Amino acid sequence: MVNIVLFGPPGAGKGTQSEYLIKKYQLTHISTGDLFRKHLKEGTPLGKLAQQYMDEGKLVPDQVVIDMVDDKIKNDGPVTGYIFDGFPRTVAQAEALDKLLTSKNTPIKCMIALEVSKEELVKRLLNRGITSGRADDQDETKINTRIQVYLDETLPVAKYYEKQGKFNPINGIGEVNSIFNSICSIIDK
Ligand code: ADP
């Protein structure tokens, strides 16, 4: 079983790369952003709670996110591996994920961090906003909040994995395919 954390700021290309990685390595995708959007669409209480935070570009409280992931993993049948996308976003989430996976005897193999400059991120997110319909992609103030939240609350997660010897930074600017190849060479190491 291979578990991978795909890490990076909003707009770094995690969703795009996840799609290719899922196919190549038969991974089960856990994107907390997608899960929240699904709840939102279905009008569940969890979706309504998350919406307030998502609309402002802030993080949903840790325990809410952790319980949702916990629930998803516990209810999944046997899988060949997970790709975590947009999770963990705080050190508390990373610790909770380690606990959960240790109890399943299947640790994180590696964390891959897509690195993209702030200017490029803003450009990509505004561009995505034209077609995604996501309110948080259409407003530059919200985009800036998300990037700031990433720098303040999420970046420390990189150190967490670095201490475990699992941190692998990658240049997230360039051809989608060549970025994909760089990621694969880390996973196959
Ligand atoms: P992005 O494009 O910003 O990476 P996502 O689709 O991953 O977006 O997440 C959208 C929003 O959902 C975030 O801005 C945040 O409000 C919420 N969210 C997603 N994942 C998490 C998480 N692991 N912890 C807290 N909030 C989250």
Residues whose N, C-alpha, C, O or C-beta is under 5 A from the ligand:
A	BS01	ADP	P9 P10 G11 T32 G33 D34 F36 Y53 M54 G57 K58 L59 V60 V65 G86 F87 P88 R89
